[in-house]
Amino acid sequence: MTDCLFLQKGLCRHNLLDGSGMEEYTDTMNTRNIIALLFFCMLIPSFVFAGEADVIAVDVRKSGETLYDFDVTVTHGDEGWDHYADKWEVISPNGSVLDTRTLYHPHVGEQPFTRSLSGVKIPGHVKRVTIRAHDSIHKYGGITKSVELP
């Protein structure tokens, strides 16, 4: 009977005669672990790498007593219809959504991109809003921009 639990289970190939096989076994297991890790990394879905949609610029203009027009620049690693930035929102200080600009298609070859939203009604007491972007996989969580209203 051997002292090696791995050999008893049929998991070890080390040489029992000279006692130097454990290093070979360890090296073999390390190599296998590295290969398995590399293989796993190749299988990770690509949406992990696209990240969240980020707002990188906001231009706001007053267009009426309580109306505003927004030009918002978003960046995101759009990959096609399965993963793309699909909207941005104007958020009040209390967290309510004041308006939404829906993005109806991916912008794979157009990054970053700017889209406008006109006639956003904002209550007179609100002096600052936050713009946040959304993507079809990660939802919210990217960089937001807060802006003072003119």
N, CA, C and O of each residue as an XYZ file, in Angstrom:
600
protein
N       0.834     -1.171      0.000
C       0.000      0.000      0.000
C       0.889      1.248      0.000
O       1.883      1.309      0.723
N       0.529      2.221     -0.801
C       1.331      3.439     -0.928
C       0.840      4.521      0.017
O      -0.320      4.514      0.430
N       1.731      5.459      0.362
C       1.374      6.591      1.210
C       0.699      7.705      0.407
O       0.153      8.641      0.992
N       0.732      7.616     -0.900
C       0.216      8.691     -1.758
C      -1.285      8.518     -1.971
O      -1.727      7.572     -2.624
N      -2.049      9.431     -1.419
C      -3.499      9.405     -1.582
C      -3.888      9.579     -3.044
O      -4.848      8.968     -3.515
N      -3.128     10.426     -3.771
C      -3.423     10.653     -5.183
C      -3.222      9.372     -5.986
O      -4.013      9.076     -6.881
N      -2.167      8.603     -5.675
C      -1.904      7.354     -6.381
C      -2.991      6.345     -6.075
O      -3.417      5.606     -6.962
N      -3.451      6.303     -4.820
C      -4.515      5.380     -4.439
C      -5.795      5.673     -5.228
O      -6.538      4.755     -5.575
N      -6.042      6.930     -5.505
C      -7.242      7.327     -6.249
C      -7.029      7.266     -7.757
O      -7.958      7.529     -8.521
N      -5.832      6.926     -8.192
C      -5.529      6.854     -9.613
C      -5.304      8.213    -10.241
O      -5.434      8.357    -11.457
N      -4.967      9.226     -9.434
C      -4.797     10.580     -9.936
C      -3.331     10.988    -10.078
O      -3.038     12.078    -10.570
N      -2.412     10.125     -9.653
C      -1.013     10.510     -9.620
C      -0.196      9.595    -10.522
O      -0.454      8.395    -10.618
N       0.811     10.197    -11.189
C       1.687      9.413    -12.050
C       3.125      9.483    -11.582
O       4.028      9.134    -12.342
N       3.367      9.916    -10.371
C       4.751     10.122     -9.967
C       5.462      8.797     -9.708
O       4.840      7.764     -9.460
N       6.759      8.869     -9.775
C       7.610      7.707     -9.631
C       7.761      7.396     -8.146
O       8.300      8.205     -7.391
N       7.286      6.229     -7.727
C       7.357      5.849     -6.324
C       8.744      5.349     -5.934
O       9.066      5.294     -4.747
N       9.572      4.982     -6.919
C      10.859      4.389     -6.601
C      11.875      5.402     -6.110
O      12.572      5.144     -5.129
N      11.977      6.558     -6.772
C      13.008      7.509     -6.356
C      12.444      8.701     -5.569
O      13.216      9.531     -5.088
N      11.134      8.802     -5.429
C      10.551      9.862     -4.626
C      10.579     11.237     -5.265
O      10.142     12.203     -4.641
N      11.075     11.358     -6.478
C      11.180     12.679     -7.101
C       9.995     12.998     -8.001
O       9.981     14.046     -8.647
N       9.053     12.161     -8.052
C       7.943     12.338     -8.980
C       6.922     13.373     -8.570
O       6.173     13.860     -9.417
N       6.868     13.725     -7.294
C       5.867     14.693     -6.866
C       6.062     16.030     -7.552
O       5.084     16.708     -7.869
N       7.313     16.427     -7.788
C       7.561     17.671     -8.507
C       7.012     17.577     -9.925
O       6.452     18.541    -10.448
N       7.177     16.394    -10.551
C       6.640     16.190    -11.903
C       5.126     16.302    -11.882
O       4.524     16.928    -12.755
N       4.508     15.678    -10.858
C       3.065     15.731    -10.729
C       2.598     17.182    -10.552
O       1.645     17.608    -11.204
N       3.264     17.936     -9.677
C       2.913     19.327     -9.427
C       3.072     20.158    -10.690
O       2.201     20.967    -11.010
N       4.174     19.971    -11.414
C       4.388     20.703    -12.658
C       3.296     20.387    -13.667
O       2.794     21.278    -14.352
N       2.927     19.100    -13.756
C       1.877     18.692    -14.695
C       0.547     19.342    -14.322
O      -0.171     19.828    -15.196
N       0.213     19.356    -13.027
C      -1.050     19.956    -12.582
C      -1.035     21.468    -12.813
O      -2.054     22.026    -13.220
N       0.086     22.147    -12.567
C       0.173     23.586    -12.818
C      -0.029     23.886    -14.286
O      -0.743     24.828    -14.631
N       0.584     23.109    -15.157
C       0.422     23.296    -16.601
C      -1.036     23.099    -16.995
O      -1.587     23.884    -17.768
N      -1.653     22.059    -16.468
C      -3.068     21.797    -16.778
C      -3.959     22.941    -16.282
O      -4.899     23.344    -16.967
N      -3.660     23.453    -15.100
C      -4.458     24.563    -14.563
C      -4.319     25.813    -15.431
O      -5.301     26.510    -15.683
N      -3.113     26.091    -15.880
C      -2.894     27.261    -16.732
C      -3.628     27.103    -18.049
O      -4.257     28.048    -18.526
N      -3.557     25.919    -18.644
C      -4.259     25.663    -19.905
C      -5.770     25.796    -19.707
O      -6.460     26.384    -20.540
N      -6.280     25.248    -18.602
C      -7.717     25.349    -18.322
C      -8.139     26.804    -18.141
O      -9.191     27.211    -18.633
N      -7.321     27.592    -17.436
C      -7.630     28.998    -17.226
C      -7.640     29.767    -18.544
O      -8.538     30.573    -18.787
N      -6.657     29.522    -19.382
C      -6.620     30.190    -20.685
C      -7.827     29.815    -21.531
O      -8.418     30.671    -22.189
N      -8.192     28.552    -21.517
C      -9.354     28.091    -22.278
C     -10.615     28.771    -21.760
O     -11.445     29.225    -22.548
N     -10.763     28.842    -20.430
C     -11.920     29.498    -19.835
C     -11.999     30.963    -20.251
O     -13.074     31.464    -20.580
N     -10.856     31.649    -20.236
C     -10.831     33.065    -20.617
C     -11.281     33.261    -22.057
O     -11.907     34.273    -22.373
N     -10.979     32.324    -22.921
C     -11.409     32.428    -24.312
C     -12.907     32.210    -24.447
O     -13.522     32.668    -25.410
N     -13.492     31.514    -23.488
C     -14.924     31.224    -23.560
C     -15.806     32.287    -22.923
O     -17.025     32.263    -23.089
N     -15.199     33.222    -22.194
C     -15.995     34.273    -21.561
C     -16.724     35.046    -22.653
O     -16.106     35.472    -23.629
N     -18.023     35.228    -22.497
C     -18.772     35.960    -23.523
C     -18.210     37.356    -23.734
O     -17.745     38.001    -22.794
N     -18.259     37.805    -24.956
C     -17.655     39.087    -25.305
C     -18.352     40.276    -24.648
O     -17.757     41.351    -24.565
N     -19.590     40.122    -24.179
C     -20.269     41.263    -23.577
C     -19.573     41.749    -22.312
O     -19.755     42.899    -21.911
N     -18.790     40.901    -21.687
C     -18.077     41.307    -20.491
C     -17.088     42.425    -20.818
O     -16.849     43.305    -19.992
N     -16.521     42.392    -22.004
C     -15.484     43.339    -22.359
C     -16.032     44.670    -22.872
O     -15.307     45.664    -22.872
N     -17.274     44.716    -23.304
C     -17.831     45.946    -23.847
C     -18.061     46.996    -22.757
O     -18.048     48.194    -23.040
N     -18.263     46.566    -21.555
C     -18.444     47.501    -20.454
C     -19.795     48.190    -20.478
O     -20.690     47.834    -21.246
N     -19.913     49.173    -19.624
C     -21.158     49.911    -19.477
C     -21.149     51.151    -20.365
O     -20.094     51.620    -20.792
N     -22.321     51.659    -20.627
C     -22.445     52.874    -21.438
C     -22.099     54.086    -20.587
O     -22.620     54.248    -19.483
N     -21.222     54.933    -21.103
C     -20.753     56.116    -20.385
C     -21.194     57.397    -21.084
O     -21.116     57.506    -22.308
N     -21.653     58.356    -20.302
C     -21.937     59.698    -20.802
C     -20.637     60.478    -20.692
O     -20.081     60.609    -19.601
N     -20.144     61.000    -21.818
C     -18.862     61.711    -21.765
C     -18.988     63.214    -22.010
O     -18.046     63.962    -21.747
N     -20.144     63.666    -22.512
C     -20.341     65.105    -22.713
C     -21.833     65.415    -22.758
O     -22.639     64.615    -23.234
N     -22.182     66.601    -22.248
C     -23.571     67.067    -22.271
C     -23.572     68.547    -22.600
O     -22.828     69.329    -22.008
N     -24.419     68.924    -23.551
C     -24.650     70.334    -23.871
C     -26.147     70.565    -23.686
O     -26.966     69.880    -24.300
N     -26.503     71.530    -22.842
C     -27.916     71.811    -22.580
C     -28.205     73.278    -22.874
O     -27.415     74.160    -22.540
N     -29.364     73.525    -23.511
C     -29.803     74.880    -23.855
C     -31.256     75.054    -23.416
O     -32.068     74.138    -23.537
N     -31.561     76.222    -22.916
C     -32.944     76.533    -22.557
C     -33.691     76.909    -23.824
O     -33.221     77.730    -24.611
N     -34.874     76.297    -24.021
C     -35.637     76.570    -25.243
C     -37.030     77.103    -24.951
O     -37.805     77.359    -25.872
N     -37.347     77.267    -23.694
C     -38.638     77.791    -23.275
C     -38.593     78.039    -21.777
O     -37.554     77.847    -21.146
N     -39.708     78.462    -21.205
C     -39.710     78.788    -19.778
C     -39.247     77.607    -18.923
O     -38.429     77.775    -18.019
N     -39.761     76.434    -19.206
C     -39.344     75.222    -18.472
C     -38.904     74.121    -19.433
O     -38.912     72.943    -19.075
N     -38.519     74.503    -20.659
C     -38.118     73.522    -21.670
C     -36.621     73.628    -21.972
O     -36.051     74.718    -22.001
N     -36.008     72.477    -22.194
C     -34.571     72.412    -22.458
C     -34.283     71.422    -23.578
O     -35.005     70.443    -23.771
N     -33.215     71.702    -24.305
C     -32.728     70.811    -25.358
C     -31.368     70.265    -24.930
O     -30.527     71.000    -24.411
N     -31.168     68.985    -25.150
C     -29.933     68.320    -24.738
C     -29.231     67.675    -25.927
O     -29.875     67.056    -26.774
N     -27.913     67.820    -25.989
C     -27.051     67.058    -26.888
C     -26.145     66.239    -25.971
O     -25.371     66.800    -25.195
N     -26.241     64.935    -26.059
C     -25.513     64.054    -25.151
C     -24.609     63.129    -25.958
O     -25.036     62.511    -26.933
N     -23.346     63.048    -25.528
C     -22.379     62.164    -26.177
C     -22.160     60.951    -25.280
O     -21.850     61.071    -24.095
N     -22.331     59.783    -25.888
C     -22.220     58.501    -25.188
C     -21.126     57.681    -25.848
O     -20.941     57.736    -27.064
N     -20.409     56.927    -25.042
C     -19.469     55.959    -25.583
C     -19.760     54.597    -24.962
O     -20.062     54.482    -23.775
N     -19.659     53.575    -25.797
C     -19.921     52.198    -25.362
C     -19.362     51.261    -26.426
O     -19.388     51.589    -27.612
N     -18.877     50.148    -26.033
C     -18.340     49.166    -26.981
C     -19.448     48.380    -27.657
O     -19.497     47.155    -27.544
N     -20.343     49.075    -28.364
C     -21.444     48.384    -29.052
C     -20.898     47.245    -29.901
O     -19.915     47.399    -30.626
N     -21.564     46.095    -29.793
C     -21.122     44.906    -30.526
C     -22.153     44.408    -31.532
O     -21.906     43.432    -32.240
N     -23.292     45.061    -31.600
C     -24.372     44.621    -32.480
C     -25.683     44.636    -31.712
O     -25.770     45.193    -30.619
N     -26.695     44.019    -32.296
C     -28.041     44.072    -31.728
C     -28.155     43.418    -30.360
O     -29.056     43.764    -29.597
N     -27.275     42.489    -30.027
C     -27.345     41.812    -28.728
C     -26.752     42.632    -27.586
O     -27.049     42.373    -26.420
N     -25.916     43.616    -27.910
C     -25.280     44.405    -26.853
C     -24.927     45.784    -27.392
O     -23.954     45.952    -28.127
N     -25.737     46.767    -27.012
C     -25.481     48.142    -27.440
C     -26.109     49.132    -26.456
O     -27.005     48.780    -25.689
N     -25.621     50.378    -26.493
C     -26.220     51.444    -25.697
C     -27.588     51.739    -26.300
O     -27.689     52.114    -27.469
N     -28.647     51.569    -25.498
C     -29.992     51.660    -26.062
C     -30.818     52.871    -25.598
O     -31.935     53.081    -26.070
N     -30.256     53.672    -24.662
C     -30.962     54.904    -24.289
C     -30.096     55.724    -23.352
O     -29.117     55.242    -22.782
N     -30.497     56.995    -23.211
C     -29.971     57.842    -22.141
C     -31.132     58.616    -21.546
O     -32.146     58.845    -22.205
N     -30.969     59.017    -20.285
C     -32.067     59.637    -19.555
C     -31.632     60.919    -18.859
O     -30.472     61.088    -18.483
N     -32.599     61.811    -18.701
C     -32.417     63.031    -17.920
C     -33.076     62.754    -16.565
O     -34.265     62.445    -16.490
N     -32.273     62.871    -15.489
C     -32.725     62.501    -14.152
C     -32.746     63.737    -13.250
O     -31.804     64.529    -13.247
N     -33.821     63.893    -12.490
C     -33.931     65.016    -11.550
C     -33.106     64.718    -10.296
O     -32.688     63.579    -10.090
N     -32.867     65.734     -9.456
C     -32.111     65.502     -8.219
C     -32.745     64.459     -7.290
O     -32.038     63.813     -6.518
N     -34.061     64.293     -7.359
C     -34.706     63.294     -6.498
C     -34.729     61.897     -7.124
O     -35.289     60.967     -6.545
N     -34.118     61.749     -8.317
C     -34.002     60.435     -8.952
C     -35.074     60.092     -9.963
O     -35.018     59.026    -10.576
N     -36.050     60.968    -10.153
C     -37.103     60.658    -11.129
C     -36.607     60.932    -12.548
O     -35.812     61.842    -12.786
N     -37.096     60.123    -13.476
C     -36.730     60.274    -14.888
C     -37.600     61.372    -15.483
O     -38.826     61.266    -15.504
N     -36.948     62.432    -15.968
C     -37.677     63.555    -16.567
C     -37.963     63.309    -18.034
O     -39.005     63.724    -18.541
N     -37.042     62.632    -18.728
C     -37.239     62.296    -20.135
C     -36.201     61.258    -20.551
O     -35.174     61.086    -19.895
N     -36.489     60.576    -21.650
C     -35.624     59.508    -22.150
C     -35.397     59.673    -23.644
O     -36.329     59.955    -24.397
N     -34.159     59.496    -24.064
C     -33.822     59.454    -25.502
C     -33.501     58.008    -25.825
O     -32.459     57.490    -25.423
N     -34.398     57.357    -26.551
C     -34.188     55.966    -26.950
C     -33.234     55.916    -28.137
O     -33.349     56.708    -29.072
N     -32.305     54.992    -28.090
C     -31.359     54.756    -29.184
C     -31.796     53.456    -29.852
O     -31.696     52.381    -29.261
N     -32.278     53.564    -31.079
C     -32.975     52.456    -31.707
C     -32.090     51.438    -32.414
O     -32.584     50.431    -32.922
N     -30.787     51.693    -32.449
C     -29.900     50.744    -33.146
C     -28.484     50.850    -32.581
O     -28.128     51.853    -31.962
N     -27.676     49.802    -32.800
C     -26.282     49.858    -32.333
C     -25.472     50.886    -33.124
O     -25.796     51.210    -34.267
N     -24.415     51.387    -32.491
C     -23.500     52.340    -33.126
C     -22.097     51.726    -33.145
O     -21.152     52.278    -32.582
N     -21.988     50.582    -33.801
C     -20.745     49.804    -33.780
C     -19.576     50.586    -34.359
O     -18.506     50.615    -33.752
N     -19.745     51.211    -35.494
C     -18.651     51.933    -36.141
C     -18.666     53.427    -35.871
O     -17.987     54.186    -36.564
N     -19.421     53.858    -34.885
C     -19.609     55.293    -34.631
C     -19.471     55.558    -33.133
O     -20.473     55.737    -32.440
N     -18.265     55.583    -32.644
C     -18.016     55.774    -31.219
C     -17.000     56.882    -31.002
O     -15.999     56.924    -31.718
N     -17.205     57.762    -30.065
C     -18.474     58.001    -29.379
C     -19.484     58.646    -30.329
O     -19.132     59.066    -31.431
N     -20.724     58.718    -29.896
C     -21.758     59.318    -30.733
C     -22.594     60.294    -29.910
O     -22.721     60.154    -28.693
N     -23.164     61.289    -30.600
C     -23.973     62.316    -29.945
C     -25.387     62.267    -30.495
O     -25.591     62.207    -31.707
N     -26.360     62.294    -29.596
C     -27.761     62.336    -29.988
C     -28.455     63.424    -29.183
O     -28.052     63.740    -28.063
N     -29.504     63.993    -29.769
C     -30.213     65.121    -29.176
C     -31.590     64.725    -28.676
O     -32.187     63.751    -29.134
N     -32.070     65.502    -27.733
C     -33.433     65.379    -27.230
C     -33.920     66.791    -26.958
O     -33.320     67.521    -26.169
N     -35.004     67.173    -27.609
C     -35.522     68.540    -27.496
C     -36.826     68.569    -26.719
O     -37.564     67.585    -26.658
N     -37.089     69.734    -26.123
C     -38.363     69.945    -25.447
C     -38.521     69.193    -24.146
O     -39.632     68.801    -23.790
N     -37.430     68.985    -23.428
C     -37.508     68.293    -22.133
C     -38.081     69.263    -21.104
O     -37.499     70.315    -20.839
N     -39.215     68.906    -20.532
C     -39.865     69.762    -19.539
C     -39.261     69.473    -18.165
O     -39.294     68.344    -17.674
N     -38.707     70.532    -17.559
C     -38.058     70.408    -16.255
C     -38.687     71.437    -15.324
O     -38.739     72.620    -15.660
N     -39.163     71.005    -14.164
C     -39.783     71.932    -13.215
C     -38.866     73.109    -12.889
O     -37.646     72.956    -12.837
N     -39.457     74.279    -12.672
C     -38.707     75.504    -12.442
C     -37.771     75.474    -11.248
O     -36.745     76.153    -11.258
N     -38.098     74.706    -10.223
C     -37.250     74.661     -9.028
C     -35.996     73.801     -9.218
O     -35.078     73.864     -8.401
N     -35.950     72.999    -10.285
C     -34.788     72.132    -10.541
C     -33.695     72.955    -11.213
O     -33.926     73.582    -12.247
N     -32.523     72.949    -10.628
C     -31.390     73.735    -11.148
C     -30.277     72.860    -11.734
O     -29.389     73.355    -12.427
N     -30.335     71.556    -11.449
C     -29.278     70.648    -11.882
C     -29.915     69.297    -12.217
O     -30.807     68.833    -11.508
N     -29.449     68.670    -13.304
C     -29.922     67.334    -13.678
C     -28.716     66.433    -13.943
O     -27.596     66.903    -14.148
N     -28.975     65.148    -13.932
C     -27.952     64.153    -14.228
C     -28.374     63.390    -15.474
O     -29.544     63.046    -15.643
N     -27.404     63.132    -16.340
C     -27.653     62.333    -17.540
C     -26.973     60.988    -17.329
O     -25.790     60.925    -16.993
N     -27.728     59.917    -17.530
C     -27.160     58.580    -17.412
C     -27.510     57.775    -18.657
O     -28.576     57.949    -19.248
N     -26.600     56.898    -19.040
C     -26.817     56.041    -20.208
C     -27.135     54.623    -19.748
O     -26.891     54.256    -18.599
N     -27.679     53.843    -20.659
C     -28.139     52.478    -20.383
C     -27.711     51.607    -21.550
O     -27.745     52.045    -22.700
N     -27.307     50.373    -21.260
C     -27.050     49.442    -22.366
C     -27.846     48.162    -22.152
O     -28.317     47.879    -21.051
N     -27.984     47.403    -23.218
C     -28.885     46.252    -23.226
C     -28.427     45.087    -22.347
O     -29.232     44.203    -22.055
N     -27.178     45.058    -21.922
C     -26.684     43.965    -21.076
C     -26.477     44.422    -19.631
O     -27.041     43.833    -18.708
N     -25.683     45.455    -19.435
C     -25.322     45.897    -18.086
C     -26.363     46.806    -17.450
O     -26.320     47.044    -16.243
N     -27.282     47.309    -18.235
C     -28.289     48.269    -17.782
C     -27.595     49.587    -17.421
O     -26.960     50.195    -18.283
N     -27.702     50.047    -16.158
C     -27.066     51.293    -15.730
C     -25.749     50.971    -15.037
O     -25.451     49.809    -14.759
N     -24.973     51.995    -14.764
C     -23.745     51.784    -14.009
C     -22.530     52.457    -14.587
O     -21.480     52.502    -13.944
N     -22.650     52.981    -15.786
C     -21.529     53.678    -16.399
C     -21.379     55.087    -15.843
O     -22.063     55.477    -14.897
N     -20.472     55.839    -16.451
C     -20.228     57.217    -16.026
C     -21.439     58.085    -16.341
O     -21.998     58.022    -17.435
N     -21.834     58.897    -15.362
C     -22.933     59.858    -15.533
C     -22.338     61.263    -15.541
O     -21.192     61.473    -15.141
N     -23.141     62.220    -16.006
C     -22.732     63.629    -15.991
C     -23.865     64.440    -15.366
O     -25.027     64.315    -15.751
N     -23.501     65.264    -14.403
C     -24.454     66.221    -13.830
C     -24.160     67.591    -14.420
O     -23.002     67.987    -14.554
N     -25.228     68.314    -14.774
C     -25.053     69.621    -15.382
C     -26.006     70.624    -14.741
O     -27.130     70.295    -14.362
N     -25.515     71.867    -14.631
C     -26.349     72.993    -14.195
C     -27.224     73.412    -15.369
O     -26.762     73.432    -16.510
N     -28.452     73.737    -15.106
C     -29.326     74.228    -16.164
C     -29.055     75.712    -16.386
O     -28.835     76.453    -15.427
N     -29.068     76.149    -17.647
C     -28.819     77.561    -17.934
C     -29.986     78.451    -17.515
O     -29.929     79.668    -17.691
